[in-house]
Amino acid sequence: MGWRSGGSGSIISSVRALVLGGGVAGLAAALELRRRRPELELTLIEARGRLGGRVWTERDPDDGLPIERGAEFVHGRPKALLAELRRAGIDVAEDRSDFWIGSGRRAGPGGAETGRAFGALGKALAGLLDPKARDRSIAALADEPPLSELPPELRAIARSFAEGYYLAKPERASARAIARMEAAQDAIGGDGSSRPAGGYGRLIEWLGARIGAERILRGAAARRLDWRSGHVRVLVDGLGGRLPELEADRAIIALPLSSIAGERSLGGRLGIRPPVREKLEAARSLEMGNVVKLQLRLRGRLGGGSFSLAPGQPVPTWWHASPPGSPWVVGWAGGPAADALDPLDDDLLRDVALASLAVAWGEPRRSLARRLEAFLATRWGRDPLSFGGYAWVPLGADGAMEALAAPVAETLFFAGEATEPGHAGTVHGAYESGVRAAGELIATLPKRRRR
């Protein structure tokens, strides 16, 4: 690490820092470094041709409305993310909590029933926050009071929460880990949700512009990271072949869980040499949950409520896209439900989606099919850089997210939603992880001094 004298008489660091990954976590980390230590020589590497990672906003070619193929919601009131949205001049629109439950060709407001189901689930999870309580799977928890006392339809909603919201397999998911995430979410007003006006893509554009295009290398997949204390060297493949190796003094690894766990993919696996055994063990003890997200553009008035549930259907959760009046409706299948949809081609998936939506809204499928103008399917489990939507914690993996987040030898730092045990799977969790990792890196640097 070298030092040079600045023109004002200050002594400034010439530390070189690499950020691997241009999703929300990597962008937040790079911007935090720029804001707090602008003298650092900084490069951000992103394998995709676009920034954002699992935030992916497209535009309706007819009216320019946002189509969120990835993350969509602001969960609760996370201070840091909301502050960044305000700095970017992006308004946040609160969602109406208008739930409907479909049943055959009938749908009715289901707020009271869903409240009862989630209330019982919350009570069951709260008991696991006691350190003396025995952890168990969500499936086992569903077989015990108070969840076992619910009618079958409501019990299915409570059980499917682990699948649809946390992308977890109920038979293997740690109920204690979900209880902790629920408590963390409650602490920031987790009952409410909102969406950035114009889509999350506006935030990605803002973050990238603040970092500076000259510091961002797109279409560059980090294949291998060689390191020793105070030095890293990264082998990078570009769209046109092998690029020159990049060297730095510090690196923030802000890649999806599957990259660190060693999943085989076109560009999503990072080899670290020498291996950091505790990182590999932590990453492999966690799971990457699958998501299939569907968008249907329909003529005429949208049915159901702002959120509609179709328990037991292949696509069990639906909501109206933002802003109000948008012709798009969004279908969501997570965890095992997404696994079941993955093999279907788009034509069959469209038919399955229409049948599920017909149940959720209580409308004839034929009527919905006649009104269909466009259909989009996003299979995150097939994505060659993420292999899923976001991370979840199986039984026996308590503490793995914390282990994944810990710095190594004041040289390697880790960010990403899978490193945030209280807020995994959220945009604000990814954002906060990037800010945290940048702060950890900065803490290893000598303070700026003046002569």
TAZINOR-V943292 format. One line per field, one symbol per residue. phi: phi as a letter, one per 30 degrees, with the letter a starting at -180 (. if undefined). psi: psi as a letter, one per 20 degrees, with the letter a starting at -180 (. if undefined). burial: 1 if it has 16 or more other C-alpha atoms within 10 Angstrom, else 0. A space follows every 50 residues. Layout:
phi=???
psi=???
burial=???
//
This chain:
phi=.cbbddddjdcbdcdcbcccjcdedddddddddddcbddddcbccbdddb cjidcbccbdddbiddbddbebcccibdddddddddddicdbcdcdcccb cdaicbbbeceddddddddddddddeddddeddddaddddddccdddddd eeddddddddedddccicdedbdddddddddddddedciddcbabddijd eddddddddddjddccccibcdcbbcbbeiabbcdbccdckdcedcbacb bccbcdeddddiddadacccdcbddceddddddddcbcdcbccbbbcbdi ddcicdbbcbeidecdbbaddcdejddcbccbbbieddeddedddddddd ddddddddddcicdddddddddcabbbbcddcddcbhldadbcdeicejd dddddddbhhbcbbbkedccddbeibddddddddddddddddddcdddbc d
psi=prqqprhjiqpqqkpppqpopkaggggggghhghghmiiqoppppphrir rhdjooprppigjjqqooicqhqoobmoggghghhghikoqppqqpmnqq pqockqqqpkggghhgghghgggghhhiiphiqpqrrhghhijqqihiiq qgghhhgggighghgikqohiipohgghghhgghhhiklihqqrqppiqh hhgggggghhgphijporkopohqopqrpjpqppppprhjaprqqpqrhq ppolrqghghikqprhjjpppppqqnghgggggiirqoqqpppqpppqqa pqabahppqmpiqhnipqqprqrpiqjpqpqppqchhhhhhgiqrhghhg ggghgghhghikqphhghhhiphqppponhhipiihkagrqrorpijpih hghhhprokkgpqprqhijnhhkqjqghggghhggghghhghiiqqqprq .
burial=00000000001110111111111111111111110010111111111100 11111110000000111111111111110011011001010110100011 11100011010011011101110111011000001111101100011001 00111111111111111111011111111111101000010111111111 11110111001000011111111110100011111111000000001111 11111111111110001111110000001111111111111111111100 01111111111011111111111001111111111111101100000011 01111111111111100100010010111110011111111111101101 10111110011111111111111111111111111111111100000000 0
//
